Amino acid sequence: AKHKVADESTRQRGVSLFTSTVRRGSPDYLDPRLNCHSKLHEVQALIQAIEAGADEALMLDINGFVSTCNATNFFMVSKGEVWTSTGQYCMNGITRGKVIEVCSRLGIPCHQRNFSLYDVYDADEAFVTGTFGGLTPVTRIDGRTISGANKGKSITETLSAGYQALIDEYVNNGK
């Protein structure tokens, strides 16, 4: 096995997303909350995103609400509040759960809810989470710039620092 670390330059520049026409699967044939060997939907979505010039695909659920990305979980920030999907149509990853925990610790409102792509286009910030990369800012979605309306330190940066502190706490306590 080869030890890898996330490319810090990706976190610095952020990533771009493209909304795929491929939807997250329906639980009647494959529970979308589980990490399984069948990644066909995610691979198809990623191919669309790459062909559109993006880094990753944003995926909607079977009802048309924002769900997740092809390999990471999606979060947005609107008016000082963090939003993420209900978790019904995405893998409920460890990093996703820890970011929700960090929001609670820091007193940042975090809502697990249904929201539309139009809500995303109006977001002040957006970021994706994953075990490998932690929190990575999203700079563009479907060609639209996510500018970061907050002055000073962004909520994404605050959460990223809080997430790193949580990791350090676990490492230092031997958990």
Order of alpha helices (4+ residues) and beta strands (2+ residues): alpha-beta-alpha-beta-beta-beta-beta-alpha-beta-alpha-beta-beta-beta-alpha
